[in-house]
Each structure stands twice: as C-alpha cells, then as structure tokens.
C-alpha cells in the first residue's frame, strides 16, 4: 500500500485513528495510537519513545528512540470500536532514523538484503503452520504460597469446563482430534472467522483444520508467501487468532506444551528459494528431486541446528514438546515424508513450482523475524560452505522412523538441545554464521542470551507442582 492508497482508504472507511505496533526481542507486541490527522507529521518525524522501558532493547542512559511507521503494512483494524488503521513500524535511532540493531523488523530486512546480495537467490518463500489450542477456560496463578493452572475444553469429555454438562453428547473421548468433523469440531466456525480476517490482511490461507489434540487443538496454514510479506503478516495472524478467540468466549495459546502427555504446538516452516522466479531447490531425478543448493541449505540448517534452537525454540516450555512419540523431531537429520525428521521433504510437493523443505522443530514462542532470519542465515551458510548432508555424517537422508532404531544407533545422531539453557550455550559457541553480512549483531545475540537466561532462572528457582507429589511427604 502506498500513501495515495492509504489516504483513499482513510477517506472511504472514515478512519479516526492510527495504531502503530512494534515487537520487542522476545516477540511481544507493543502499540500506541494517535488521531489520523497527525499521520502526515508522524510519517515525516516518527514518534519518540523510551527504548529502555522495552526489555533487552536499550539502557536507561541512551533510551531515546523513534518509531517510524511502515505504510506498506497498513490494514483496517478488525477489532477496534472506532474505525482504525493499524500498521507496523521500525524501531530507529533518534539521531539517524536508521533501524536499530535489535529491532526485529530491521533485522529481517537485513536478512533479505543478504540473500539478494549473495547471488544465490533473490527471494525466499515460506509457509508457516500455526498450531494452537483453543480453551474454554484458562486459570493460571503463581505466587509464593500457591501455584497452578487449569485448562478446559468442551470438546473433551475428560476436560470439560466448570458447569458444562455436555447434554448434547458432542464432547469426545478415547480418540485423536486430527481432522475430526463437526459437530465434534466445535470451533470450525471460529477458525473460519480467523481465516477470513487473515485473508483480509493480504495473506492467502491454504486450509485450516482440527489438530491431533482433542482439547481444542487447531491448525491454520498459509500458502507460500514471500519472506518480506509473511514475517509481518505472521504478527497480524497471531493477533487475529488471540482476539477472535476472545471475541468468541475462548482463549488461544501457542504455548508448545500446555498439557501434559497431550500433543504440543509446533510452528513448522516450509521454505523455498528462488532466483529470477525459478525455484533453485528443484532438480529432477535426484534424491526427492532436490538440487545441490537445496541439500547444502539443509546441511547448513542441520549443522547449526543446536544453536538455531535458541531462536526457533526459545522458551523453557519448548523442550517439553521436543519428546519422542509426539511427532516432534528430536534428532537433526532430514528425510522424504519423514515426520520424525527435523527437516521433512513433503512427498506431495513434486513439481518445480512447489518443491520445498519443511523445518519441523520450531514452535510459536519464537520471534518470527528472528527465527526465520536465523534459519535463512544457517541455510545460506550451508550453501556458502557446501555442507552436504549424508548418512555418513549423520544428517541423512533417513526415510525410516528413527524411534524404531536401537538406542545405540540413534545415539549417533545429532540431537536438538534438551533444554533452553543448553540451546543458549550452543548459541554462545556457534553464532558466526548469523553475523555474516551484519544481519545479526553481536549485541543482539548477547542481549538475547541475557534475556532468555532470566527466563531459565525464573523457572528453575520456582517449585514445580509435581514436586509436591514426589517430595512433600518424604
């Protein structure tokens, strides 16, 4: 959208306000709102704010920053009472108005520029798979003298909300929820509402359906979209899912493992590189019809997979999902249609137009700008260094279920970290590939490790409810 189109939209929709949003390092959203009459002045001068009040962004003595709106991201806000335009912004230096090194959107812009300057490709296309739970109730409390949570779903007979008696008998038990049909899929209309609002942002939806988790697990998947579009639209999509759920008396969570011994929420990324409109991942007749560049790209991601986890799986809860038995990959290898692999080559994507890889480890607690940029940098490092994955180096391809292998044979595979602390240690040791082309900055990586270590310590220092079962009466 350009300024003429924006002004026309403001006039036609009688817009009253502009709401600009930005992301911190972790991926939390912030916003501020101003009257639409100030738009011209804001576009020219930005809006000053205190960066030291945003965790991990800036110290107190140098906190002055500017928010510079990006009109190409403007959409009509579907949730405000007054007609409002929302748009994303860059976090910029107050003096130069250049994007700061820790601004996630500016970083993604640098990753795109690095791809173009490489000469290997000029475009990357992505499909994100949004997995999330819709609960009827979410009660959470944490204090010095009590801690606990309770999630309920009217879809699961074993997890019914308080006061809900399932008098129509449509709550289900003793089966998986994958593709379950209506009326047992109680939130199909809510997902349809979400999908409609997402498409209004300019992001096409491939499909949506009930996922495996019977207590309201959902999936919404987009079509292949350009990196520059999808990184921004993913922030809108997450916001749409949360707000549409609340509007329908539900609550949404992308938490990787909200329920014990139930399927977790992943964030699979399908990736394809193009140059001059041609898919450079396709080569007819080779393994899975993958080109050498595709294999090198895979090799880079797998080689750096342990440090990548610090960005793709950046929560303490992430590693409660990465367990054998739940289609959550725990070993760094690739294979054709292999759902136990970190990188799966979709068997159905056979044409040159559709050939792509699917990275299956990541989850929805990631900051999309950082995680997707990191994946791109790891893959490009693989192409640069010609890192060929082979069975001999343990990276594959393996087309059988590695969970059926002997423990001795599987121990030879490179594993994803088993905790956030382990992933941060891996990032500390292996991050030079992220610094290439000035895409990631050292101060961002240092701040990321610092902020995430605070989460590790906060969780580690608190008694766990199950510890009461184990130790209270000893």
C-alpha positions, 0 to 999 in steps of 0.5 A, spaced: 500 500 500 502 506 498 500 513 501 495 515 495 492 508 497 492 509 504 489 516 504 483 513 499 482 508 504 482 513 510 477 517 506 472 511 504 472 507 511 472 514 515 478 512 519 479 516 526 485 513 528 492 510 527 495 504 531 502 503 530 505 496 533 512 494 534 515 487 537 520 487 542 526 481 542 522 476 545 516 477 540 511 481 544 507 486 541 507 493 543 502 499 540 500 506 541 495 510 537 494 517 535 488 521 531 489 520 523 490 527 522 497 527 525 499 521 520 502 526 515 507 529 521 508 522 524 510 519 517 515 525 516 518 525 524 516 518 527 514 518 534 519 518 540 519 513 545 523 510 551 527 504 548 529 502 555 522 501 558 522 495 552 526 489 555 533 487 552 532 493 547 536 499 550 539 502 557 536 507 561 542 512 559 541 512 551 533 510 551 531 515 546 528 512 540 523 513 534 518 509 531 517 510 524 511 507 521 511 502 515 505 504 510 506 498 506 503 494 512 497 498 513 490 494 514 483 496 517 483 494 524 478 488 525 477 489 532 477 496 534 470 500 536 472 506 532 474 505 525 482 504 525 488 503 521 493 499 524 500 498 521 507 496 523 513 500 524 521 500 525 524 501 531 530 507 529 535 511 532 533 518 534 539 521 531 539 517 524 532 514 523 536 508 521 533 501 524 536 499 530 540 493 531 535 489 535 529 491 532 526 485 529 523 488 523 530 491 521 533 485 522 529 481 517 530 486 512 537 485 513 536 478 512 533 479 505 538 484 503 543 478 504 540 473 500 539 478 494 546 480 495 549 473 495 547 471 488 544 465 490 537 467 490 533 473 490 527 471 494 525 466 499 518 463 500 515 460 506 509 457 509 508 457 516 503 452 520 500 455 526 498 450 531 494 452 537 489 450 542 483 453 543 480 453 551 474 454 554 477 456 560 484 458 562 486 459 570 493 460 571 496 463 578 503 463 581 505 466 587 509 464 593 504 460 597 500 457 591 501 455 584 497 452 578 493 452 572 487 449 569 485 448 562 478 446 559 475 444 553 468 442 551 470 438 546 473 433 551 469 429 555 475 428 560 476 436 560 470 439 560 469 446 563 466 448 570 458 447 569 458 444 562 454 438 562 455 436 555 447 434 554 448 434 547 453 428 547 458 432 542 464 432 547 469 426 545 473 421 548 478 415 547 480 418 540 485 423 536 482 430 534 486 430 527 481 432 522 475 430 526 468 433 523 463 437 526 459 437 530 465 434 534 469 440 531 466 445 535 470 451 533 470 450 525 466 456 525 471 460 529 477 458 525 473 460 519 472 467 522 480 467 523 481 465 516 477 470 513 480 476 517 487 473 515 485 473 508 483 480 509 490 482 511 493 480 504 495 473 506 492 467 502 490 461 507 491 454 504 486 450 509 485 450 516 483 444 520 482 440 527 489 438 530 491 431 533 489 434 540 482 433 542 482 439 547 481 444 542 487 443 538 487 447 531 491 448 525 491 454 520 496 454 514 498 459 509 500 458 502 507 460 500 508 467 501 514 471 500 519 472 506 518 480 506 510 479 506 509 473 511 514 475 517 509 481 518 503 478 516 505 472 521 504 478 527 497 480 524 495 472 524 497 471 531 493 477 533 487 475 529 487 468 532 488 471 540 482 476 539 477 472 535 478 467 540 476 472 545 471 475 541 468 468 541 468 466 549 475 462 548 482 463 549 488 461 544 495 459 546 501 457 542 504 455 548 508 448 545 506 444 551 500 446 555 498 439 557 501 434 559 502 427 555 497 431 550 500 433 543 504 440 543 504 446 538 509 446 533 510 452 528 513 448 522 516 452 516 516 450 509 521 454 505 523 455 498 528 459 494 528 462 488 532 466 483 529 470 477 522 466 479 525 459 478 525 455 484 533 453 485 531 447 490 528 443 484 532 438 480 529 432 477 531 425 478 535 426 484 534 424 491 526 427 492 528 431 486 532 436 490 538 440 487 545 441 490 543 448 493 537 445 496 541 439 500 547 444 502 541 449 505 539 443 509 546 441 511 547 448 513 540 448 517 542 441 520 549 443 522 547 449 526 541 446 528 543 446 536 544 453 536 538 455 531 534 452 537 535 458 541 531 462 536 526 457 533 525 454 540 526 459 545 522 458 551 523 453 557 516 450 555 519 448 548 523 442 550 517 439 553 514 438 546 521 436 543 519 428 546 519 422 542 512 419 540 509 426 539 511 427 532 516 432 534 523 431 531 528 430 536 534 428 532 537 433 526 537 429 520 532 430 514 528 425 510 522 424 504 515 424 508 519 423 514 515 426 520 520 424 525 525 428 521 527 435 523 527 437 516 521 433 512 521 433 504 513 433 503 512 427 498 506 431 495 510 437 493 513 434 486 513 439 481 518 445 480 513 450 482 512 447 489 518 443 491 520 445 498 523 443 505 519 443 511 523 445 518 519 441 523 522 443 530 520 450 531 514 452 535 510 459 536 514 462 542 519 464 537 520 471 534 518 470 527 523 475 524 528 472 528 527 465 527 526 465 520 532 470 519 536 465 523 534 459 519 535 463 512 542 465 515 544 457 517 541 455 510 545 460 506 551 458 510 550 451 508 550 453 501 556 458 502 560 452 505 557 446 501 555 442 507 552 436 504 548 432 508 549 424 508 548 418 512 555 418 513 555 424 517 549 423 520 544 428 517 541 423 512 537 422 508 533 417 513 526 415 510 525 410 516 522 412 523 528 413 527 524 411 534 524 404 531 532 404 531 536 401 537 538 406 542 545 405 540 544 407 533 540 413 534 545 415 539 549 417 533 545 422 531 545 429 532 540 431 537 536 438 538 538 441 545 534 438 551 533 444 554 533 452 553 539 453 557 543 448 553 540 451 546 543 458 549 550 455 550 550 452 543 548 459 541 554 462 545 559 457 541 556 457 534 553 464 532 558 466 526 554 464 521 548 469 523 553 475 523 555 474 516 553 480 512 551 484 519 544 481 519 545 479 526 549 483 531 553 481 536 549 485 541 543 482 539 545 475 540 548 477 547 542 481 549 538 475 547 542 470 551 541 475 557 534 475 556 532 468 555 537 466 561 532 470 566 527 466 563 531 459 565 532 462 572 525 464 573 523 457 572 528 453 575 528 457 582 520 456 582 517 449 585 514 445 580 507 442 582 509 435 581 514 436 586 509 436 591 507 429 589 514 426 589 517 430 595 512 433 600 511 427 604 518 424 604 
